[in-house]
Amino acid sequence: MIEDEPTYTGVFAGHTNVGKTTLGQRLTGDIDMVSPQPTINNGNFTIFLSEDGNRFKLFIHDTAGQERYDSITKSYFRGVQFAIIVFSLDDEKSYELLDKYFDYLSEGSPDAKPFLVGNKLDLVDSISRVVSYEDAENYAKQKGAKYFEVSAKTGDGIREFTSELGRADYLANKQVQPKIEKKGKESCCM
């Protein structure tokens, strides 16, 4: 039953127009090829995964990337078990702002598992790419994150990312949030 499956909470973060919402739609299988508008009111996605025969769900806050919403975005980092920090492979500013989101994570949930995702792989070539794979991967390692390049639009790289997201999140949190078996009614008094 879905109610008995452990739930892990995370956050999508990154600069505006990097494809966070489209990535969330791709992960849930609810991809709409109409370009979504920038997120203003934070939304969320629920993703169901399984690892080693155990099913669990990920509840992911989708945050706004505009700077005027930074204080709200920062609050979504509190108490999460993982963070998916996204930048666009064709937008230098989105890469330059990554430190801000990793700082939010270290302040709000220092034990959370970070993932760095370079999105819009379908739009770049060696000339338009703002950061090499190696540089982005090294940056991710410095931050304790795993790095992935994907195209939320075409689905390239999504399977590998989802597989690692499920494996890392489940294994990292296995002891933190085990399934709780329901026992009979509890009473406050004898």
HELIX and SHEET records of a PDB file:
HELIX    1   1 ILE A    2  ASP A    4  5                                   3    
HELIX    2   2 LYS A   20  THR A   28  1                                   9    
HELIX    3   3 GLU A   67  TYR A   69  5                                   3    
HELIX    4   4 ASP A   70  SER A   75  1                                   6    
HELIX    5   5 GLU A   92  GLU A   96  1                                   5    
HELIX    6   6 LEU A   98  GLY A  108  1                                  11    
HELIX    7   7 LEU A  121  LEU A  123  5                                   3    
HELIX    8   8 TYR A  133  GLN A  142  1                                  10    
HELIX    9   9 ILE A  158  ASN A  173  1                                  16    
SHEET    1   A 6 GLY A  43  GLU A  51  0                                        
SHEET    2   A 6 ASN A  54  ASP A  62 -1                                        
SHEET    3   A 6 THR A   7  ALA A  13  1                                        
SHEET    4   A 6 PHE A  82  SER A  88  1                                        
SHEET    5   A 6 LYS A 113  ASN A 119  1                                        
SHEET    6   A 6 LYS A 146  GLU A 149  1                                        
END                                                                             
